[in-house]
Amino acid sequence: QVQLVQSGSELKKPGASVKVSCRASGYTFTRDAMNWVRQAPGQGLEWMGWINTNTGNPTYAQGFTGRFVFSVDTSVSTAYLQISSLKAEDTAVYYCARDLGIGWYLDFWGRGTLVTVSS
Amino acid sequence: QSALTQPASVSGSPGQSITISCTGTSSDVGGYNYVSWYQQHPGRAPKLMIYDVINRPSGVSNRFSGSKSGNRASLTISGLQAEDEADYYCSSYTGNSIVLFGGGTRLTVL
């Protein structure tokens, strides 16, 4: 069965970087795209963008350019989200979610990774 | 781009039907049949409930249905059950490989 296993919670200081991983299993990783979604505490979902897992080509939503980088390692069926120059407002749960590429919907989600930015 | 517009909250009694709206523009909701709906219980990951406006994934109850008219999409839940109490989010394709979420609606089952 499809599974997206995300890395554990992170506590980082402002200005640091963090790399969140999302390991996929149960399907052919390079067939489907991987999306990233942010949810700040008590807030709604924000779509951050997606990455073509076959070509490694990323697409970023407005507001997620510059400090946010999507990447993949197809040898271990894993997608990554790296955030640099962390700010307090980056504190959120970050979800990876698969989309089949035949419509713009997310059919399987990881459990989320909490990133806390605090001095 | 601003989030799609959803009511902050809706409520209903068990057995009743409720509808959650999702209003966008002709550049997103009205321009494509790529509206989806997600259910999120507290502390849990979102779950896909409706895709491509009207389709239900396997395993989702047929009490959930989706529709669209113009720039407004809707999620209807019939025969409300206590387990339906959750946050619901719509999303839509907006062109240029970009997706937008709605602000979310909290459903309370009275």
Interface residues (C-beta under 8 A of the other chain):
Chain A: N35 V37 G44 L45 E46 W47 W50 T59 A61 Q62 Y95 A97 G103 W104 Y105 L106 D107 W109 G110 R111 G112
Chain B: Q1 A3 Y32 Y34 S36 Y38 Q40 A45 P46 K47 L48 Y51 D52 P57 D87 Y89 S91 S92 Y93 S97 I98 V99 L100 F101 G102 G103 G104
